[in-house]
Amino acid sequence: MTQLSGVVLVDKPVGPTSHDVVAAVRRAVGQKRVGHAGTLDPLAEGLLLVLLGSATRLAEYLVGHDKAYCTEARLSIETDTYDTEGRVTRQWTGDLPSDAEIGRALAGFVGPLLQTPPAYSAVKVGGQPLHRLARRGTATPVAPRRVTIHSLDWRRLGPEHIVLHVHCSAGTYIRSLVHDLGAALGCGAHVTRLRRIQSGPFSVEDALPLSEALERLADGDERVLLGPAAALPHWPRINLGPEEVAGLRLGRAVSGPRPQTEAMHLAVGPDGDVVAIVARDSELELWRPRKVFSEEIAG
């Protein structure tokens, strides 16, 4: 079977972990080199970037994008996981906050802030995921992390339920945001639904349901795959000739056009394929390979 290489946009359903999705893709395509960029919890659904073949080497360039989420939250109940899967730790019986109070509280979360990851998360402490330590009953302090909430829109579904549309920096935990909102309101809150709708330039509207993605990948349909040029659409490019391409494939620095920016570039061969990610050595005026793609990547 031909080894597939590229990025496929998957609309992950509720239930499987990101690792489960990767395992399902591995089985569908019969190859080991499969990974993902940007983890989603089992409760979360929506956009997941799955990488195949040489495209797994793009992961580090795809994880730092801003994200957008749509989440539903229930006021008046807190859980230890900050979502519906956890144990109820507090139930509020007093008056619920007004729309004006919710709006004022949410305004305080827009901009840079320090956020503590949930106790039940994949963040590692001493090499152990927090969720594993939490299930053992081990209380593990975690340092807050600096994140940025770019925008926060909301509407009320009912007395206890609200919907939030969040545009935020990479690394933001929506469960922590909802939990902290509940604490700020005094009534508590937890996530009842979470959907990632955007990651950098990619939208869930362009993603395939998991079942369809698996079926088309199993059939070897390369039309579902994005190559480096499509996966990194805003990156600058340089065009190189056959000799320079051959040099890059051997790991050598090669000559090429002078760049307008010192950012990393996509090196494109005569046939239009992206052959490498390169960085400029301004001292020697050469292009040095950072990632070389040993096989052709679709898209």
matplotlib code that plots the C-alpha trace (Angstrom):
import matplotlib.pyplot as plt

x = [0.0, 1.2, 2.3, 0.1, 1.6, -0.2, -2.6, -6.2, -8.8, -11.0, -14.2, -13.7, -16.9, -17.4, -15.9, -12.6, -9.3, -7.0, -4.8, -7.8, -8.3, -4.6, -4.9, -8.0, -6.2, -3.2, -5.4, -7.2, -4.1, -1.9, 1.1, 2.7, 3.7, 0.5, 0.2, -1.9, -1.5, -3.5, -5.0, -8.8, -10.3, -12.7, -15.6, -14.5, -15.5, -14.5, -11.4, -8.4, -5.4, -4.1, -0.7, 0.4, 3.8, 6.4, 3.7, 4.2, 7.4, 5.1, 3.6, 5.8, 4.7, 0.9, 0.4, 1.0, -1.9, -4.7, -7.9, -11.6, -14.2, -17.9, -18.8, -21.9, -21.7, -24.0, -24.1, -24.7, -22.7, -18.9, -17.2, -13.7, -13.0, -14.7, -17.0, -19.9, -17.6, -16.5, -17.8, -20.0, -18.0, -20.4, -24.0, -25.3, -28.8, -28.9, -30.0, -28.4, -26.4, -28.2, -27.1, -25.4, -23.4, -22.4, -21.3, -19.2, -17.5, -16.7, -15.2, -12.6, -11.3, -10.6, -6.9, -3.8, -4.3, -2.8, -4.7, -4.2, -4.8, -7.5, -6.4, -7.8, -5.7, -2.8, -0.3, 2.7, 4.3, 7.4, 6.7, 3.2, 0.0, -2.1, -5.2, -3.3, -2.1, -5.6, -7.2, -4.7, -5.8, -2.5, -2.8, -0.3, 0.2, 0.6, 2.0, -0.4, 0.3, 0.0, -2.7, -4.7, -8.4, -8.7, -12.5, -15.5, -19.0, -21.9, -25.7, -28.0, -29.8, -31.8, -31.6, -28.6, -27.1, -24.9, -23.1, -19.6, -17.7, -14.0, -11.1, -7.9, -4.2, -2.8, -2.7, -5.9, -8.1, -11.8, -12.7, -10.6, -12.1, -15.6, -14.6, -13.0, -16.1, -18.2, -15.9, -16.0, -19.8, -19.9, -22.3, -19.9, -20.0, -18.8, -18.6, -21.4, -20.3, -17.1, -16.4, -13.2, -14.2, -10.9, -7.2, -5.1, -6.1, -8.2, -11.9, -14.1, -16.3, -13.6, -13.1, -14.4, -16.4, -14.1, -16.0, -15.8, -12.1, -11.3, -13.2, -11.5, -8.0, -8.5, -9.3, -6.1, -7.9, -5.1, -7.6, -8.4, -4.7, -3.1, 0.6, 3.1, 2.0, -1.6, -0.8, 1.4, -0.4, 1.2, 4.8, 7.1, 8.5, 11.6, 11.9, 15.0, 16.5, 17.2, 20.8, 19.7, 16.9, 19.3, 21.6, 18.8, 17.9, 21.4, 21.2, 23.5, 23.1, 22.4, 22.4, 19.2, 17.4, 17.9, 14.9, 12.8, 12.3, 14.5, 11.6, 11.8, 10.7, 9.2, 11.6, 9.8, 11.3, 10.9, 7.9, 6.1, 6.5, 7.6, 10.8, 12.0, 11.6, 14.7, 16.3, 18.6, 22.2, 22.8, 26.5, 27.2, 24.2, 23.0, 19.8, 20.1, 17.5, 15.5, 13.1, 13.6, 10.7, 12.0, 8.8, 6.4, 3.6, 0.2, -1.4]
y = [0.0, 3.5, 5.5, 8.6, 11.9, 15.0, 16.7, 15.7, 17.9, 15.7, 16.6, 14.5, 13.3, 13.1, 10.0, 9.0, 10.6, 12.2, 9.1, 6.9, 8.9, 8.5, 4.8, 4.5, 6.3, 4.0, 1.0, 2.5, 3.4, 0.5, 2.8, 3.7, 7.3, 9.1, 11.8, 14.9, 18.5, 20.0, 17.5, 17.3, 15.8, 12.8, 15.1, 17.7, 17.5, 19.4, 20.2, 17.9, 18.0, 14.5, 14.2, 11.3, 10.2, 13.0, 15.5, 14.4, 16.5, 19.6, 19.1, 21.7, 24.3, 23.6, 23.5, 27.1, 28.7, 30.6, 28.6, 29.2, 27.2, 27.1, 25.8, 25.3, 25.8, 25.1, 27.5, 26.4, 23.1, 22.5, 19.2, 18.0, 17.6, 21.0, 19.1, 16.6, 13.6, 14.5, 14.2, 17.0, 19.0, 21.9, 22.8, 26.3, 26.8, 30.6, 33.1, 32.8, 35.8, 38.2, 38.8, 42.0, 40.2, 37.5, 40.1, 42.0, 38.8, 37.7, 41.1, 40.5, 37.4, 39.2, 39.9, 38.3, 36.3, 33.6, 30.3, 27.1, 23.9, 21.5, 18.8, 16.3, 17.2, 15.9, 18.4, 16.5, 17.0, 14.9, 13.0, 12.0, 13.4, 15.4, 13.3, 10.1, 11.7, 13.1, 9.7, 8.3, 11.0, 12.8, 16.6, 18.2, 21.9, 23.3, 26.7, 29.0, 29.6, 32.9, 32.7, 35.3, 35.5, 37.6, 37.8, 36.3, 36.4, 34.8, 34.2, 32.7, 29.5, 29.4, 30.2, 27.9, 27.5, 29.8, 29.5, 31.0, 31.7, 32.0, 33.1, 32.4, 31.7, 28.1, 26.4, 27.9, 25.5, 26.2, 24.0, 26.2, 29.3, 28.1, 27.0, 30.4, 32.2, 30.2, 31.1, 34.8, 34.7, 32.8, 30.1, 27.7, 26.3, 23.4, 22.6, 20.5, 20.7, 21.8, 22.1, 23.4, 25.4, 27.0, 26.3, 29.0, 29.2, 25.9, 25.7, 22.8, 23.6, 22.2, 19.1, 15.6, 13.6, 10.9, 8.0, 9.6, 10.5, 6.9, 5.6, 7.9, 7.4, 3.6, 4.0, 6.0, 9.2, 11.8, 14.6, 14.8, 15.6, 19.0, 19.3, 21.8, 24.7, 24.3, 23.4, 26.5, 28.9, 32.1, 31.0, 32.6, 30.4, 30.2, 28.4, 26.2, 24.3, 20.6, 20.9, 22.9, 20.4, 17.5, 19.3, 19.9, 16.2, 15.4, 17.8, 20.4, 24.2, 25.6, 28.9, 30.6, 33.9, 36.6, 36.7, 39.7, 38.3, 36.2, 33.8, 30.2, 29.4, 26.6, 25.4, 24.6, 22.4, 22.8, 20.5, 22.7, 20.3, 21.5, 19.6, 21.2, 23.8, 26.0, 28.8, 31.5, 31.6, 35.3, 35.0, 32.6, 33.7, 30.1, 28.2, 25.5, 22.7, 22.4, 19.7, 17.7, 15.7, 12.4, 11.6, 13.6, 15.1, 15.5, 18.9]
z = [0.0, -0.8, 2.2, 2.6, 3.6, 4.5, 7.0, 7.2, 9.1, 11.2, 13.0, 16.1, 17.9, 21.6, 23.2, 21.6, 22.8, 20.3, 20.6, 19.8, 16.5, 15.6, 16.3, 14.1, 11.3, 11.6, 11.2, 8.3, 6.3, 7.5, 8.4, 11.7, 11.0, 12.1, 14.8, 15.6, 16.5, 19.3, 21.8, 22.4, 25.6, 25.1, 26.1, 23.5, 19.8, 16.7, 14.8, 15.1, 12.8, 12.0, 10.4, 8.2, 6.9, 6.4, 7.5, 11.1, 11.0, 10.7, 14.1, 15.9, 13.5, 13.8, 17.6, 18.5, 16.6, 18.2, 18.7, 18.8, 20.7, 21.3, 24.7, 26.8, 30.6, 33.4, 36.3, 39.9, 39.9, 40.2, 39.5, 40.1, 36.4, 35.5, 33.1, 33.2, 33.6, 37.1, 40.6, 41.9, 44.5, 45.1, 44.3, 44.6, 45.9, 46.0, 43.4, 40.0, 38.5, 36.2, 32.6, 33.7, 36.4, 33.9, 31.3, 33.9, 35.1, 31.5, 30.7, 33.4, 31.5, 28.2, 27.6, 29.1, 32.3, 34.5, 34.3, 36.2, 34.2, 35.5, 37.9, 35.3, 32.3, 30.2, 31.7, 33.1, 36.5, 37.1, 33.9, 35.1, 33.6, 36.1, 35.4, 36.4, 39.6, 40.4, 40.0, 42.6, 45.0, 44.8, 45.2, 42.8, 42.8, 39.2, 38.4, 36.6, 32.9, 31.0, 28.3, 26.3, 25.7, 22.6, 22.6, 24.5, 23.3, 25.1, 25.3, 27.8, 27.0, 30.2, 33.9, 34.5, 31.0, 28.9, 25.6, 25.2, 21.9, 22.9, 20.7, 22.6, 22.5, 22.3, 25.7, 27.0, 29.0, 28.4, 31.3, 33.6, 32.1, 32.8, 36.3, 37.1, 35.7, 38.1, 41.0, 40.0, 40.0, 43.3, 42.0, 40.4, 36.8, 34.7, 31.0, 29.5, 25.8, 24.1, 20.4, 18.8, 15.7, 14.6, 14.9, 13.2, 9.5, 9.7, 10.3, 11.4, 8.5, 6.2, 8.3, 7.6, 10.1, 11.6, 9.9, 6.5, 7.0, 7.9, 4.9, 2.4, 3.8, 3.7, 0.0, -0.5, -1.4, -1.3, -2.0, 1.7, 2.5, 2.8, 2.0, 3.6, 1.4, 2.4, 6.0, 6.4, 4.0, 5.4, 5.2, 2.6, -0.1, -2.2, -5.6, -6.1, -9.0, -9.2, -7.9, -4.8, -4.2, -4.4, -2.0, 0.5, 0.4, 1.4, 4.3, 2.8, 2.9, -0.6, -2.4, -3.3, -3.7, -1.0, 1.3, 2.2, 5.7, 8.0, 8.8, 7.9, 4.3, 2.4, -0.3, -3.5, -6.2, -10.0, -10.0, -7.5, -4.5, -1.1, -0.5, 2.8, 5.5, 5.4, 7.4, 6.1, 7.2, 6.7, 7.4, 4.6, 2.5, 2.2, 3.0, 5.7, 5.8, 9.0, 7.9, 4.7, 3.3, 2.1, 0.2, -1.8, 0.3, -1.3, -1.6]

ax = plt.figure().add_subplot(projection="3d")
ax.plot(x, y, z, "-o")
ax.set_aspect("equal")
plt.show()
